[in-house]
Amino acid sequence: MTTKVLPLLEPEAVAVCCPPLSERPLTAEEAERTAVMFKALGDPVRLRLFSLVASHEGGEACVCDISDVGVSQPTVSHHLKKLREAGLLSSERRGTWVYYRVEPSVLAAMGQLLVRAAAA
């Protein structure tokens, strides 16, 4: 049996954001992409859902574990859809349940945007 080493692919989410705000002004395209992410997180229910998924054991959460956020199930689904459309969550259906995860590169990119650039 022979094994083949496959190259690692860069996660798409790494290119989602931009350099720290203190490093240089954002381009129009970078500002547009970044605004979509922060706009999605600008709703308290979405921010809470994002936090529930991001902090869930194992890095992913079943919708059945995160739907108790004070709104109806259809509203939870709507907010999760908005977070997916903004590129903040990915999802996978397993049987009757959907599992959500935050890609680590998304958190890293968002965090990098808000850090102060290193002094030259």
Sequence and secondary structure as in RCSB ss.txt:
>XXXX:A:sequence
MTTKVLPLLEPEAVAVCCPPLSERPLTAEEAERTAVMFKALGDPVRLRLFSLVASHEGGEACVCDISDVGVSQPT
VSHHLKKLREAGLLSSERRGTWVYYRVEPSVLAAMGQLLVRAAAA
>XXXX:A:secstr
           GGGGGS S TTTS   HHHHHHHHHHHHHHTSHHHHHHHHHHHHSGGGEEEHHHH  SSS HHH
HHHHHHHHHHTTS EEEEETTEEEEE  HHHHHHHHHHHS     
